[in-house]
Amino acid sequence: MLMLAILLLPGLSLLLIVMSRIEDKLHEVPQPARHARRSRHLRLVHGGRTAGADAGESDQRTAAA
């Protein structure tokens, strides 16, 4: 019985330390997100949108309606 108590003591102290760190992480105030500069957005289509393409699409939408 004494051996069990001696072996459990380091395990429980390790569990206490780990749970304390996890609790500290959960209660931290999140820092604001780091956003990319406005000029550096991800473009999924090569060339991106152009003013001419937008105007042509809107004309087609109004003609269809």
C-alpha positions as CSV (number, residue, x, y, z in Angstrom):
1,M,0.0,0.0,0.0
2,L,2.9,2.3,0.8
3,M,4.5,1.6,-2.6
4,L,1.2,2.6,-4.4
5,A,1.1,6.0,-2.5
6,I,4.8,6.6,-3.3
7,L,4.2,5.9,-7.0
8,L,1.0,8.0,-7.2
9,L,2.5,11.1,-5.7
10,P,4.7,12.1,-8.7
11,G,1.9,11.2,-11.2
12,L,-0.6,13.4,-9.4
13,S,1.8,16.3,-9.0
14,L,2.5,16.1,-12.8
15,L,-1.2,16.0,-13.5
16,L,-1.7,19.1,-11.3
17,I,1.0,21.0,-13.1
18,V,-0.4,20.1,-16.5
19,M,-3.9,21.0,-15.6
20,S,-2.7,24.3,-14.1
21,R,-1.0,25.2,-17.4
22,I,-4.1,24.3,-19.5
23,E,-6.3,26.4,-17.2
24,D,-3.9,29.4,-17.6
25,K,-4.1,29.0,-21.4
26,L,-7.9,28.9,-21.4
27,H,-8.2,32.1,-19.3
28,E,-5.7,34.2,-21.3
29,V,-7.2,37.1,-23.2
30,P,-6.8,36.4,-26.9
31,Q,-4.6,38.8,-28.9
32,P,-6.0,40.5,-31.9
33,A,-5.6,38.6,-35.1
34,R,-2.7,39.5,-37.4
35,H,-4.2,40.5,-40.7
36,A,-2.4,40.9,-44.0
37,R,-2.0,44.3,-45.4
38,R,-4.9,45.4,-47.6
39,S,-2.8,45.2,-50.8
40,R,-1.8,41.6,-50.1
41,H,-5.0,39.5,-50.5
42,L,-5.1,36.0,-51.8
43,R,-6.2,35.8,-55.4
44,L,-7.6,32.5,-56.4
45,V,-8.0,33.4,-60.1
46,H,-5.0,34.7,-62.0
47,G,-5.4,38.4,-62.6
48,G,-8.3,38.8,-60.2
49,R,-11.3,41.0,-60.9
50,T,-11.1,43.9,-63.3
51,A,-13.4,46.9,-63.6
52,G,-14.4,45.9,-67.2
53,A,-15.5,42.4,-66.1
54,D,-17.7,43.7,-63.3
55,A,-19.5,46.2,-65.7
56,G,-20.1,43.4,-68.2
57,E,-21.6,41.1,-65.6
58,S,-23.9,43.7,-64.3
59,D,-25.1,44.6,-67.8
60,Q,-25.9,40.9,-68.4
61,R,-27.8,40.7,-65.1
62,T,-30.0,43.7,-65.8
63,A,-30.7,42.4,-69.3
64,A,-31.8,39.0,-68.0
65,A,-34.1,40.5,-65.4
